[in-house]
Amino acid sequence: MRTALFEYSVPNQLSVFYSNSLGTSGPSGWDPLWIMTGLTAAALGGAFVLLGKRDV
C-alpha cells in the first residue's frame, strides 16, 4: 500500500515530466497527466453537482 501511494503521489507524478522521477516504477510518459486530469475532472464534477443540490 505504501509503495502504491508513493508511486502515484502528486510530487512523483510531476517529477516524471522533468525526467527526475523519485522511483523506477509507477506511471511514466503521459500517464501521470491523464491521471491528474481525471482526478481534477472528477473533483470539479462533484463540486458542480453538490453546488446544484445546495443552491436554492
C-alpha positions, 0 to 999 in steps of 0.5 A: 500500500505504501509503495502504491501511494508513493508511486502515484503521489502528486510530487512523483507524478510531476517529477516524471515530466522533468525526467527526475522521477523519485522511483523506477516504477509507477506511471511514466510518459503521459500517464501521470497527466491523464491521471491528474486530469481525471482526478481534477475532472472528477473533483470539479464534477462533484463540486458542480453537482453538490453546488446544484443540490445546495443552491436554492 
